[in-house]
């Protein structure tokens, strides 16, 4: 069948150089040839079958990857959930690209296209483009090392610096081989090429530490205040779910404007220290008030400056007389 098709197209080529009328007759004869249409229809049907096979394979591979990490999450080597989700996304994308590449090459072979020649040409073109797309290559290499070194995962809260300047701070929405998307505090979506990521501060990897200062009057019995706080922490700290350990009373931090500052250290789950600090401060205020101890207000000593200056001037003048 292939030889017949080539013979027909050869005859058409020869007819174009001899007689235009013969050329048209050859085209009409080719169009009316049922074998040509049968062969073309079979190739189109087979290409559609290959596309369906690719879609099914991608779903099977994606399901296999997800099931693997589900089983892994139930074992001793379960790892970090965010890390697992990041790896699932990257592996699924890589598998999809590979499967579609293979299927497209098979479709080219079906239509008798010179796949090796196309690949060789694509290699030359790719080399030429590579010199003009060095930033893209750098992005992909940097993205590979971010994944390899596990610098951050999807869902982590990070601060990204470029040459010492903060360019993004927020939650990682997605991590790809070329770019990373971060959602900021106010909901803004920041797309960062991976090559611009020089320094990463990850706030979600370890427990957070927060320092809570409690201000009471210097006239209070500070030993009694500390005993009340220690008793309260021992009995009630587990009521705050985000705390990972009992708060540690560090003691008197300083005395300013008639206030004694007592410092407490809180250890919370990653990125939960903001809310925990507010809730613990409120509960401590209510508890201390129930014990007759109130949060102090800074005091300021106000004097009659003009009157004092006039008195001092009069004293100096009287001494001179």
C-alpha positions as MATLAB code, in Angstrom:
seq = 'XXXXXXXXXXXXXXXXXXXXXXXXXXXXXXXXXXXXXXXXXXXXXXXXXXXXXXXXXXXXXXXXXXXXXXXXXXXXXXXXXXXXXXXXXXXXXXXXXXXXXXXXXXXXXXXXXXXXXXXXXXXXXXXXXXXXXXXXXXXXXXXXXXXXXXXXXXXXXXXXXXXXXXXXXXXXXXXXXXXXXXXXXXXXXXXXXXXXXXXXXXXXXXXXXXXXXXXXXXXXXXXXXXXXXXXXXXXXXXXXXXXXXXXXXXXXXXXXXXXXXXXXXXXXXXXXXXXXXXXXXXXXXXXXXXXXXXXXXXXXXXXXXXXXXXXXXXXXXXXXX';
ca = [
       0.000    0.000    0.000;
       2.822    2.405    0.892;
       4.611    1.635   -2.418;
       1.379    2.287   -4.336;
       0.922    5.663   -2.678;
       4.499    6.641   -3.445;
       4.032    5.577   -7.111;
       0.897    7.674   -7.427;
       2.586   10.768   -5.989;
       5.596   10.126   -8.253;
       3.348   10.075  -11.282;
       1.714   13.308  -10.178;
       5.122   14.969   -9.845;
       6.088   13.884  -13.351;
       2.750   15.093  -14.743;
       3.284   18.593  -13.397;
       6.432   18.978  -15.476;
       4.797   17.726  -18.689;
       1.196   18.799  -19.006;
      -1.030   20.730  -16.564;
      -4.084   18.846  -17.792;
      -2.422   15.548  -17.041;
      -1.555   16.885  -13.579;
      -5.214   17.646  -12.834;
      -6.266   14.239  -14.114;
      -3.742   12.566  -11.873;
      -5.021   14.501   -8.851;
      -8.597   13.533   -9.622;
      -7.556    9.914  -10.050;
      -5.758   10.003   -6.699;
      -8.748   11.533   -4.954;
     -11.047    8.883   -6.418;
      -8.732    6.033   -5.397;
     -10.488    4.267   -2.471;
      -7.244    2.719   -1.239;
      -5.801    6.159   -0.479;
      -8.798    7.129    1.634;
      -8.868    3.739    3.363;
      -5.197    4.055    4.289;
      -5.669    7.658    5.519;
      -8.741    6.713    7.548;
      -6.915    3.820    9.195;
      -4.023    6.121   10.154;
      -6.389    8.720   11.608;
      -8.272    6.058   13.592;
      -5.006    4.626   14.900;
      -3.851    8.125   15.912;
      -7.103    8.656   17.821;
      -6.577    5.301   19.531;
      -3.053    6.380   20.526;
      -4.388    9.608   22.010;
      -6.960    7.658   24.040;
      -4.238    5.270   25.182;
      -2.142    8.264   26.298;
      -5.026    9.696   28.347;
      -5.676    6.322   29.979;
      -1.988    5.808   30.722;
      -1.715    9.240   32.321;
      -4.675    8.508   34.582;
      -3.220    5.116   35.534;
       0.212    6.586   36.247;
      -1.261    9.464   38.283;
      -3.402    7.058   40.294;
      -0.372    4.815   40.875;
       1.705    7.761   42.112;
      -1.063    8.926   44.461;
      -1.610    5.410   45.826;
       2.126    4.992   46.383;
       2.269    8.111   48.530;
      -0.919    7.100   50.370;
       0.715    3.800   51.314;
       3.927    5.642   52.166;
       2.025    8.029   54.463;
       0.812    5.058   56.517;
       4.280    3.569   56.931;
       7.194    4.615   59.116;
       8.694    6.493   56.178;
       5.624    8.669   55.681;
       7.632   11.908   55.604;
       6.148   15.382   55.467;
       2.666   15.713   53.961;
       3.523   18.951   52.157;
       6.655   17.380   50.730;
       4.676   14.383   49.500;
       2.115   16.628   47.787;
       4.884   18.583   46.076;
       6.513   15.387   44.789;
       3.150   14.089   43.562;
       2.610   17.224   41.456;
       6.117   17.153   39.990;
       6.024   13.406   39.190;
       2.589   13.636   37.586;
       3.702   16.518   35.370;
       6.884   14.711   34.346;
       4.966   11.500   33.539;
       2.432   13.414   31.429;
       5.163   15.120   29.398;
       6.992   11.826   28.773;
       3.846    9.903   27.748;
       2.672   12.620   25.358;
       6.138   12.826   23.807;
       6.182    9.083   23.104;
       2.622    9.110   21.714;
       3.343   12.052   19.402;
       6.418   10.271   18.041;
       4.285    7.166   17.393;
       1.711    9.285   15.537;
       4.477   10.722   13.366;
       5.636    7.184   12.582;
       2.077    6.241   11.662;
       1.985    8.956    9.004;
       5.447    7.904    7.749;
       7.044   11.159    8.825;
      10.854   11.062    9.267;
      10.994   11.035   13.060;
      14.781   10.755   13.267;
      15.228   13.678   10.915;
      12.743   15.725   12.937;
      14.519   14.884   16.178;
      17.893   15.760   14.674;
      16.503   19.053   13.404;
      14.879   19.717   16.740;
      18.233   19.124   18.407;
      19.927   21.718   16.211;
      17.087   24.171   16.734;
      17.111   23.463   20.455;
      20.832   24.179   20.609;
      20.301   27.494   18.831;
      17.398   28.407   21.100;
      19.398   27.342   24.131;
      21.879   30.174   23.646;
      19.008   32.652   23.637;
      17.088   30.960   26.460;
      19.784   30.635   29.086;
      17.487   32.110   31.731;
      14.946   29.338   31.074;
      17.632   26.680   31.494;
      18.802   28.398   34.673;
      15.223   28.454   35.991;
      14.855   24.702   35.445;
      18.219   23.863   37.002;
      17.423   25.997   40.045;
      13.974   24.397   40.331;
      15.568   20.950   40.215;
      17.911   21.792   43.098;
      15.059   23.364   45.108;
      13.250   20.021   44.883;
      16.401   17.996   45.481;
      17.431   19.981   48.553;
      13.843   20.201   49.836;
      14.121   23.938   50.471;
      10.344   24.410   50.641;
       7.141   22.617   49.681;
       3.661   23.527   48.559;
       1.781   25.130   51.471;
       4.906   26.400   53.269;
       5.136   30.016   54.375;
       8.371   31.486   53.050;
      10.263   34.726   52.548;
      12.227   34.893   49.295;
      15.207   37.221   48.971;
      17.112   38.198   45.847;
      20.539   39.734   46.458;
      19.509   40.574   50.028;
      16.212   42.232   49.019;
      12.873   40.622   49.913;
      10.900   40.031   46.707;
       8.096   37.831   48.032;
       6.661   36.652   51.327;
       3.667   34.357   51.721;
       2.330   30.849   51.169;
       3.708   28.677   48.374;
       0.798   27.909   46.030;
       2.744   25.808   43.526;
       6.312   24.765   42.846;
       7.389   23.943   39.297;
      10.610   23.359   37.424;
      10.516   26.846   35.891;
       8.640   29.113   38.313;
       7.191   29.265   41.817;
       3.900   30.919   42.731;
       3.508   32.581   46.134;
       0.377   34.159   47.618;
       1.167   37.200   49.748;
      -0.420   38.565   52.907;
      -3.050   40.575   51.050;
      -3.955   37.815   48.595;
      -1.652   38.981   45.811;
      -0.252   36.217   43.590;
       3.482   36.461   42.927;
       5.091   34.462   40.095;
       8.822   34.056   40.616;
      11.229   32.521   38.079;
      13.260   30.011   40.030;
      16.542   31.586   38.967;
      15.674   34.738   40.967;
      15.374   32.781   44.208;
      18.721   33.346   45.970;
      17.763   33.055   49.630;
      14.756   31.328   51.200;
      13.529   31.722   54.764;
      11.083   28.900   55.514;
       8.797   29.597   58.474;
       6.859   26.313   58.196;
       9.573   23.741   58.728;
      10.004   23.904   62.518;
       7.997   24.986   65.563;
       7.607   28.733   66.085;
       8.783   30.626   69.183;
       6.927   33.668   70.514;
       7.817   35.997   73.384;
       4.824   37.269   75.370;
       5.391   40.235   77.704;
       2.991   40.874   80.584;
       3.044   44.325   82.197;
       2.069   44.655   85.854;
       2.562   47.447   88.340;
       5.931   47.569   90.141;
       3.959   47.727   93.403;
       2.699   44.148   92.862;
       4.314   41.183   94.610;
       6.199   39.802   91.597;
       6.900   36.458   93.279;
       3.166   35.973   93.781;
       2.462   36.968   90.175;
       4.979   34.427   88.888;
       3.522   31.668   91.094;
       0.036   32.416   89.744;
       1.303   32.268   86.152;
       3.206   29.008   86.650;
       0.163   27.376   88.256;
      -2.078   28.575   85.451;
       0.273   27.268   82.752;
       0.598   23.864   84.436;
      -3.172   23.427   84.652;
      -4.450   25.063   81.451;
      -1.742   25.114   78.753;
      -3.159   22.051   76.982;
      -6.417   23.922   76.353;
      -4.592   25.753   73.540;
      -4.274   23.137   70.791;
      -1.558   24.988   68.870;
       0.879   24.933   71.808;
       3.389   22.070   71.578;
       4.834   22.482   75.087;
       4.022   24.159   78.382;
       4.840   27.899   78.269;
       8.087   28.756   80.013;
       8.110   31.632   82.465;
      11.402   33.472   81.881;
      10.900   36.018   84.677;
      11.342   39.767   85.029;
      12.425   41.247   81.691;
      12.683   44.877   82.776;
      11.118   47.838   84.577;
       9.913   50.815   82.538;
       7.609   53.764   83.352;
       6.385   52.216   86.573;
       5.723   48.824   84.948;
       7.314   45.456   85.665;
       7.606   43.427   82.436;
       7.349   39.652   82.910;
       8.310   37.593   79.853;
       6.816   34.241   78.861;
       8.125   32.040   76.011;
       5.573   30.137   73.913;
       6.412   27.263   71.559;
       3.721   26.665   68.937;
       3.163   24.732   65.764;
       4.705   26.344   62.656;
       3.186   29.728   61.749;
       0.629   29.557   64.595;
       2.458   31.856   67.023;
       0.572   35.004   65.983;
      -2.865   33.686   66.934;
      -1.620   31.742   69.958;
       0.094   34.820   71.412;
      -3.095   36.890   71.130;
      -5.277   34.205   72.702;
      -2.859   33.474   75.563;
      -2.451   37.191   76.315;
      -6.236   37.546   76.617;
      -6.619   34.492   78.854;
      -3.755   35.624   81.110;
      -5.288   39.082   81.486;
      -8.630   37.612   82.547;
      -6.962   35.153   84.933;
      -4.792   37.783   86.615;
      -7.793   40.096   87.038;
      -9.651   37.260   88.769;
      -6.743   37.158   91.232;
      -6.835   40.912   91.814;
      -3.849   41.689   89.579;
      -4.394   44.140   86.749;
      -2.396   44.943   83.676;
      -0.627   48.228   84.392;
      -0.762   51.469   82.460;
       2.467   53.423   81.842;
       2.854   56.373   84.188;
       4.276   59.750   83.287;
       5.523   62.346   85.783;
       4.180   65.739   84.591;
       5.577   68.883   86.207;
       4.987   72.601   85.728;
       8.060   73.241   83.639;
       7.489   77.007   83.184;
       6.875   77.546   86.890;
       9.947   75.551   87.821;
      12.084   77.532   85.370;
      10.812   80.839   86.804;
      11.568   79.674   90.350;
      15.075   78.610   89.425;
      15.704   81.948   87.690;
      14.449   83.826   90.762;
      16.679   81.778   93.049;
      19.731   82.490   90.929;
      18.842   86.228   90.700;
      18.394   86.470   94.495;
      21.742   84.863   95.113;
      23.454   87.388   92.873;
      21.901   90.252   94.803;
];
